């Protein structure tokens, strides 16, 4: 059994580089719902800040991976053309590799063939669809079906364990953030160091890639620890028997 923890960081396109037709489509819902010019300006600003939340208007700049059984991590990052980074070695025990988004995705799907289980937090609604759609953009065919069968009881290898689904019992309880689960279960959270996913875009544009890399690594490590807590306390016996943990 080989288990891979996955977490991505994304940024949106430059608004001024987006064609006018696309800009109009993105602003259309705001045109309908904003009651005042002030509201319209505020909502347009928010929409522009959130472009990185969609694979149609954003791209992957960091992909953090952690092999649970081998206790080894790898982090792929997309360098900015105007910046130089001395990241050929390790950062917090993760091997860092500078890649284009296309090469990052190609190497991810190549390596994914060696794994039987993939673990994310909110990965079914964000990370994995983002990986899939950005792969299509670059003409890369995924090697693993990571969106089949949401319910763990219906899955077979390769498994995709989305801890947000598992810890909220598939929506029976309120969806909570990784930080809140980590805080409750005594796991150190990256959010405790002052950065959140909402800060990534601004940090990237400010050239603070190393901060984003360390933030991603902390999230990957926290997800790994949360998965181990889940395995020890909540994972179905049938799943544990299947993966021989």
C-alpha positions, 0 to 999 in steps of 0.5 A, a space after each residue: 500500500 502506498 499513500 500520497 498526500 496532495 495539496 496545491 496552491 494556485 494564482 489567477 490570471 492578470 486581469 488586464 491580460 484577459 480578453 474583453 469577452 471573458 471579462 464581460 462574462 465574469 462581471 455579468 453576475 455582478 452587474 445583475 446583483 450589485 445594487 450600488 456602484 460601490 457594491 459593484 466595485 467591491 464585488 469586481 475587486 473580489 472577483 478579480 482576487 478570486 480568479 485563482 480559485 478556478 482552473 479556467 482563470 487560474 493556474 497551479 504554482 505549487 504542488 506539494 506531495 508526501 509519500 506517507 509510507 516512505 516519509 518523503 516529500 516533494 514540492 514542485 513550484 513554478 518560478 517567476 521569470 523575473 526571480 531567481 530561487 536557490 531551491 535546488 536542495 531541501 526545504 523542511 525535508 521536502 525536495 523542491 523542483 522548479 518546473 513549468 505547470 505543464 511539466 509539473 502536471 506531467 511528472 505528477 501523473 507519471 508518479 501517480 501510477 505508483 500509488 494506491 491511495 490519494 489523500 486530500 483535504 477538500 480535494 474533490 471540490 478543489 485540488 483534483 478538479 484543478 489538476 484535471 482541468 489544467 491537465 486538459 489545458 496542456 494536453 496531458 491525460 491523467 493516469 488515475 481516476 481520482 473523482 470516481 465514487 465519492 463515498 469510500 464504501 464504494 471505492 476500490 484502489 486507487 482510493 481518493 480519501 477527501 478528509 473534508 468529506 470523511 470528517 464531516 460525514 459527507 455533509 452531515 455536519 458543517 464543513 470546516 477548514 483544515 485549520 479548525 480540525 488541526 486546532 481541535 486535534 492538536 496538530 500544528 496548522 500552517 494558518 497559525 503562521 499568518 498565511 492562508 490560501 487567500 494570501 497566496 496570489 498577493 504573495 506570489 506577485 510580491 515575489 514571496 515564493 519561498 513563503 508560499 512553499 513553506 505554507 504548502 509544506 505545512 499544509 501537506 504535513 498537517 493533512 498527513 497527520 490528520 489522515 493518521 488521526 482519521 485512520 486511528 479513530 474513524 476509518 471504516 474497518 473495511 477500508 483498513 482491512 483493504 489497504 492493510 494498514 
